[in-house]
Amino acid sequence: MVKKKVARGDLIKETERLLLEKGYEGVNFSVLSERLGVGRSTLYDHFSSKDELIAVYMTDVMDAILAQCDGLMEQEDALLQIKEMIRIFHTYSQIHKIVQLMPALCATGTASEKVTSALSTLQAGHHRLMNLVTTAIEKAKAQKRIRNELPTPLIASLVFHSILLPKTEGHPPEAWSELIFDLLFHGLQTQT
């Protein structure tokens, strides 16, 4: 009998769905193999454990976010950089929920070298994202587009943590991020 293969991308996508539906405890190779229509051994061809699979999923998402944010650095208008970063963060808003699983990956006590490396990569990616946001804010201040007296770390935290704002129904990520940007940079007051 020929062993049915599964594309790595399909495995990662299904892992994300399962994580969002059932959390860390709900992810296992039996459920994944059933959903993908392959044998469990096929999954072990790609990853040695569920922790390794989850860690790789998280680093893949972080890499995608970083690549898109890095691509914004060529943009001359710093406010557009910030606006696009907010859009990117909200496009990948699921990552916030999944990053909360990091303690579970660390708590197993048997974290493999690959998992430990992935967690380190995630930590570095988080710091890099914060640096990109901070750089864009400083650039916007230099362009006189943001008030200089506002502390950069405060603005960066608002931008970075806007992902925590629960999205209301009927607002796709693009529209939601537009509303958040408008609120952050134009305030609550009516425009006269």
C-alpha positions as CSV (number, residue, x, y, z in Angstrom):
1,M,0.0,0.0,0.0
2,V,1.3,3.5,-0.9
3,K,1.5,5.9,1.9
4,K,-0.6,9.0,1.3
5,K,1.4,12.2,1.7
6,V,0.3,15.5,3.1
7,A,1.7,18.9,2.1
8,R,3.4,20.7,5.0
9,G,1.3,23.8,4.3
10,D,-2.0,21.8,4.7
11,L,-0.6,20.3,7.9
12,I,0.2,23.8,9.3
13,K,-3.2,25.2,8.3
14,E,-5.1,22.3,9.9
15,T,-2.9,22.7,13.0
16,E,-4.0,26.4,13.2
17,R,-7.7,25.4,12.9
18,L,-7.3,22.8,15.6
19,L,-5.4,25.2,18.0
20,L,-8.1,27.9,17.6
21,E,-10.9,25.4,18.1
22,K,-9.6,23.2,20.9
23,G,-6.4,24.9,22.3
24,Y,-3.1,23.2,23.1
25,E,-4.7,20.1,24.8
26,G,-6.9,19.5,21.8
27,V,-4.1,19.1,19.3
28,N,-2.9,15.6,18.7
29,F,-1.6,13.7,15.8
30,S,-4.6,11.3,15.8
31,V,-7.1,14.1,15.3
32,L,-4.9,15.8,12.7
33,S,-4.4,12.6,10.7
34,E,-8.1,12.0,10.7
35,R,-8.8,15.6,9.5
36,L,-6.2,15.3,6.8
37,G,-7.1,11.8,5.7
38,V,-3.6,10.4,6.3
39,G,-2.0,8.0,8.7
40,R,-0.4,9.3,11.9
41,S,3.0,8.0,10.7
42,T,2.7,10.5,7.8
43,L,2.6,13.4,10.3
44,Y,5.7,12.0,12.0
45,D,7.5,12.3,8.7
46,H,7.2,16.1,9.1
47,F,7.4,16.6,12.9
48,S,8.5,14.5,15.8
49,S,5.9,15.9,18.3
50,K,2.9,18.1,18.6
51,D,5.0,20.7,20.4
52,E,7.4,20.8,17.5
53,L,4.5,21.2,15.1
54,I,2.9,24.0,17.1
55,A,6.3,25.8,17.5
56,V,7.0,25.6,13.8
57,Y,3.4,26.9,13.1
58,M,4.1,29.9,15.4
59,T,7.4,30.7,13.8
60,D,5.9,30.4,10.3
61,V,3.3,33.0,11.2
62,M,5.9,35.3,12.9
63,D,8.1,35.0,9.8
64,A,5.2,36.1,7.6
65,I,4.4,39.1,9.8
66,L,8.1,40.1,10.0
67,A,8.5,39.8,6.2
68,Q,5.5,42.1,5.6
69,C,6.5,44.6,8.2
70,D,10.1,44.7,6.9
71,G,8.7,45.4,3.5
72,L,7.1,48.5,4.8
73,M,10.4,50.1,5.8
74,E,10.9,51.5,2.3
75,Q,7.7,53.5,2.6
76,E,8.5,57.1,3.0
77,D,5.4,58.1,4.9
78,A,5.8,56.9,8.5
79,L,2.1,57.1,9.2
80,L,1.4,54.8,6.3
81,Q,4.0,52.4,7.7
82,I,2.2,52.4,11.1
83,K,-1.2,52.0,9.5
84,E,0.0,49.0,7.5
85,M,1.6,47.5,10.6
86,I,-1.8,47.7,12.4
87,R,-3.4,46.1,9.3
88,I,-0.8,43.3,9.3
89,F,-1.3,42.7,13.0
90,H,-5.0,42.3,12.6
91,T,-4.7,40.1,9.5
92,Y,-2.8,37.7,11.7
93,S,-4.8,38.4,14.9
94,Q,-5.1,34.6,15.6
95,I,-1.4,34.6,16.6
96,H,-2.1,36.4,19.8
97,K,-4.4,33.6,21.0
98,I,-1.9,31.0,19.9
99,V,1.2,32.8,21.4
100,Q,-0.6,32.3,24.7
101,L,0.3,28.6,24.3
102,M,4.0,29.3,24.7
103,P,4.0,28.5,28.4
104,A,2.4,25.1,27.6
105,L,5.3,24.4,25.2
106,C,7.8,25.3,27.9
107,A,5.9,23.6,30.7
108,T,6.2,20.1,29.3
109,G,9.7,19.9,30.7
110,T,10.8,17.9,27.7
111,A,11.1,20.6,25.2
112,S,13.2,19.4,22.3
113,E,16.1,21.4,20.9
114,K,13.9,22.3,18.0
115,V,11.1,23.6,20.2
116,T,13.5,25.6,22.4
117,S,15.0,27.1,19.3
118,A,11.6,28.0,17.9
119,L,10.6,29.7,21.1
120,S,13.8,31.7,21.1
121,T,13.1,32.7,17.5
122,L,9.6,33.8,18.5
123,Q,10.9,35.9,21.4
124,A,13.4,37.6,19.0
125,G,10.7,38.1,16.4
126,H,8.5,39.8,19.0
127,H,11.3,42.2,19.9
128,R,12.0,42.9,16.2
129,L,8.4,43.8,15.6
130,M,8.4,46.2,18.6
131,N,11.6,47.7,17.2
132,L,10.0,48.2,13.7
133,V,7.0,49.9,15.3
134,T,9.2,52.1,17.4
135,T,11.3,53.0,14.4
136,A,8.2,54.0,12.4
137,I,6.9,56.1,15.3
138,E,10.3,57.9,15.6
139,K,10.2,58.5,11.9
140,A,6.7,59.9,12.1
141,K,7.8,62.2,14.9
142,A,10.7,63.5,12.8
143,Q,8.2,64.1,9.9
144,K,6.1,66.1,12.4
145,R,3.1,63.7,11.8
146,I,2.9,62.6,15.5
147,R,3.2,64.8,18.6
148,N,6.7,64.8,19.9
149,E,5.8,65.1,23.6
150,L,4.0,61.7,23.5
151,P,6.4,58.9,24.7
152,T,7.3,56.6,21.9
153,P,6.9,53.5,24.1
154,L,3.4,54.5,24.9
155,I,2.4,54.9,21.3
156,A,4.3,51.7,20.3
157,S,2.4,49.8,23.0
158,L,-1.0,51.1,21.8
159,V,-0.1,50.1,18.2
160,F,1.4,46.7,19.2
161,H,-1.4,45.8,21.6
162,S,-4.3,47.0,19.5
163,I,-4.5,43.3,18.5
164,L,-6.1,42.7,21.9
165,L,-9.1,44.8,21.0
166,P,-12.0,42.4,20.3
167,K,-13.2,42.7,16.7
168,T,-16.9,43.5,16.4
169,E,-19.0,41.5,14.0
170,G,-19.2,42.7,10.5
171,H,-15.7,44.3,10.4
172,P,-13.1,42.4,8.3
173,P,-9.5,42.8,9.5
174,E,-8.8,45.5,7.0
175,A,-11.8,47.7,8.1
176,W,-11.2,47.0,11.8
177,S,-7.5,48.0,11.5
178,E,-8.6,51.2,9.6
179,L,-10.9,52.1,12.6
180,I,-8.2,51.5,15.1
181,F,-5.7,53.6,13.1
182,D,-8.3,56.4,12.9
183,L,-9.0,56.3,16.6
184,L,-5.3,56.2,17.5
185,F,-4.3,59.1,15.2
186,H,-7.4,61.2,15.1
187,G,-8.7,60.7,18.6
188,L,-12.2,60.6,20.0
189,Q,-13.1,64.2,19.4
190,T,-15.2,65.2,16.5
191,Q,-13.3,66.8,13.7
192,T,-14.3,70.5,13.3
